[in-house]
């Protein structure tokens, strides 16, 4: 991908401010708030490391408030605050709208709760938008870990039960008339079962 092309690429990174009791709440039911926070901070660190290598403009969108002195380097990441809404779809749509209004032509969004993702995955997702309208990275729990597009389609953000196993299926229905690239399914970290057998996370869950 040429430099000129990459300058039109935008990576949106949705993140939650790391506060015990507010992150990985489903995981916390099994491991406790403090351990869940440790795991989330580990995932944040991984997210920072691999997204720092992505050839694109990078924007971190905070759930509550912008932190100018955290692990997201101000020289590498633009920092923005998510729309104040309880609806994830509205917050994502707002971020995409903002990106397209700034002149970007290919926009991806990811979260910070996935370990098995790399800079190469992001590069391939951007490249797929050269000859597809949308790209989706399916999560094994029925959602998605990545979404990308070349122009805004607000329908995919509406009437979804976010956080349930129907999100991917309903989104695919919305995109039946479009050229869609599906990436490899990946497992995001929401529950203890998601990491119980993952070697990287054993240090967090050993008794």
C-alpha positions in Angstrom: 0.0 0.0 0.0 1.5 3.3 -1.1 2.1 6.2 1.4 -0.4 8.3 -0.4 -3.1 5.6 0.1 -2.1 5.1 3.7 -2.6 8.8 4.4 -6.3 8.3 3.6 -6.5 5.4 6.1 -7.9 5.9 9.6 -7.8 3.4 12.5 -10.4 4.1 15.2 -9.5 2.4 18.6 -12.4 2.3 21.1 -11.1 2.0 24.6 -12.5 2.1 28.1 -10.8 4.2 30.8 -9.1 1.5 33.0 -11.0 1.7 36.3 -11.6 -1.3 38.5 -15.3 -2.3 38.4 -15.9 -0.6 35.1 -13.8 -2.8 32.7 -14.2 -6.5 31.9 -17.2 -6.7 34.2 -18.3 -10.1 32.9 -14.8 -11.5 33.4 -14.7 -9.9 36.9 -17.6 -12.1 38.0 -15.1 -15.0 38.0 -11.8 -13.4 38.8 -12.7 -10.2 40.7 -12.5 -6.5 39.8 -8.8 -6.1 40.4 -7.7 -9.1 38.4 -10.1 -8.1 35.6 -8.4 -4.7 35.6 -5.0 -6.3 35.4 -6.0 -8.4 32.4 -7.6 -5.3 30.8 -4.4 -3.3 31.3 -2.4 -6.2 29.7 -4.7 -6.1 26.7 -4.3 -2.3 26.5 -0.5 -2.7 26.5 -0.8 -5.2 23.7 -3.1 -2.9 21.8 -0.7 0.0 22.1 2.2 -2.0 20.9 0.7 -3.4 17.7 -1.4 -0.4 16.7 1.7 1.8 17.0 3.1 -0.1 13.9 0.0 0.5 11.8 0.6 2.7 8.8 -2.5 5.0 9.1 -3.8 7.8 11.2 -4.6 6.4 14.6 -7.3 7.8 16.9 -8.0 6.5 20.4 -11.6 7.1 21.5 -12.1 7.1 25.2 -15.2 5.9 27.0 -15.2 8.6 29.7 -12.5 11.1 29.5 -9.3 11.7 27.6 -6.0 11.0 29.4 -3.1 12.9 28.0 -0.5 11.1 30.2 -1.4 7.4 29.7 0.2 4.6 27.7 -1.2 6.0 24.4 1.7 8.2 23.1 0.4 11.6 22.2 2.8 11.7 19.3 1.4 8.5 17.7 -2.3 8.7 18.6 -4.9 11.4 18.3 -7.2 11.4 21.3 -10.9 11.9 21.3 -13.9 11.3 23.6 -16.7 8.9 22.6 -20.2 10.3 22.1 -22.1 10.4 25.4 -24.5 7.6 24.8 -25.3 4.2 26.2 -25.8 2.8 22.7 -22.5 1.4 21.3 -23.9 1.7 17.7 -24.5 5.5 18.2 -20.9 5.9 19.5 -19.4 4.0 16.7 -21.4 5.8 14.0 -20.4 9.1 15.5 -16.7 8.2 15.3 -17.0 7.0 11.6 -18.9 10.2 10.7 -16.2 12.2 12.3 -13.5 10.3 10.3 -15.2 10.7 6.9 -15.9 14.4 7.6 -12.1 14.7 8.1 -11.5 13.4 4.6 -10.4 9.8 5.3 -11.4 7.3 2.7 -10.9 3.9 4.5 -11.8 3.6 8.1 -11.5 0.7 10.5 -12.6 0.3 14.1 -11.4 -2.1 16.7 -11.6 -2.4 20.5 -8.9 -3.1 23.1 -10.1 -6.5 24.3 -8.5 -8.8 21.8 -5.0 -10.4 22.2 -4.9 -12.5 19.0 -4.6 -9.6 16.6 -1.7 -8.0 15.0 -0.5 -5.1 12.8 -0.7 -7.5 9.8 -4.4 -8.1 10.4 -5.0 -4.3 10.2 -2.9 -4.0 7.1 -4.8 -6.8 5.4 -8.2 -5.2 6.4 -7.2 -1.9 4.9 -6.0 -3.6 1.7 -9.3 -5.5 1.4 -11.2 -2.2 1.1 -9.4 -1.6 -2.2 -12.0 -4.0 -3.8 -14.6 -4.5 -1.1 -17.1 -2.0 0.4 -16.9 -3.4 3.9 -14.6 -5.7 5.9 -15.6 -7.5 9.1 -13.5 -9.5 11.6 -16.0 -12.0 13.1 -15.6 -12.7 16.8 -16.3 -16.3 17.9 -19.0 -15.1 20.4 -21.2 -13.8 17.6 -20.0 -10.2 17.5 -17.2 -8.7 15.6 -13.7 -7.5 16.6 -13.1 -5.3 13.5 -15.3 -3.3 11.1 -14.2 -1.3 8.2 -15.8 0.7 5.4 -15.2 3.2 2.6 -18.4 5.2 3.1 -20.9 5.4 5.9 -23.8 3.0 6.2 -25.7 4.0 9.3 -28.0 1.0 9.1 -25.4 -1.3 10.5 -25.3 0.6 13.7 -29.0 0.5 14.3 -31.3 -2.1 16.0 -28.5 -4.2 17.3 -28.5 -5.9 20.7 -24.8 -5.0 21.4 -22.9 -7.5 23.5 -25.0 -10.5 22.3 -24.4 -13.3 19.9 -26.8 -11.8 17.3 -24.7 -8.8 16.3 -22.7 -10.4 13.6 -25.6 -12.2 12.0 -27.8 -9.0 12.0 -24.9 -6.9 10.6 -24.3 -9.4 7.8 -28.0 -9.2 6.9 -27.6 -5.4 6.6 -24.7 -5.9 4.1 -26.2 -8.5 1.8 -26.1 -6.1 -1.2 -22.5 -5.0 -0.7 -19.1 -6.4 -1.5 -18.0 -7.8 1.9 -14.6 -9.2 3.0 -14.7 -11.6 6.1 -11.5 -12.0 8.0 -10.4 -14.9 10.1 -12.6 -15.4 13.2 -10.9 -14.4 16.5 -11.7 -14.8 20.1 -12.1 -11.6 22.2 -11.7 -11.6 26.0 -15.0 -11.3 27.8 -15.3 -14.3 30.0 -12.9 -16.6 32.0 -13.5 -19.4 29.4 -12.0 -17.1 26.8 -8.6 -17.2 28.4 -8.7 -20.3 30.6 -6.7 -22.4 28.1 -4.7 -19.5 26.6 -1.0 -19.8 27.7 -0.5 -16.0 27.7 -3.1 -15.5 30.4 -2.2 -18.2 32.8 -0.2 -15.8 35.0 -3.4 -13.9 35.7 -5.7 -16.8 36.5 -3.4 -19.2 38.4 -4.5 -19.7 42.0 
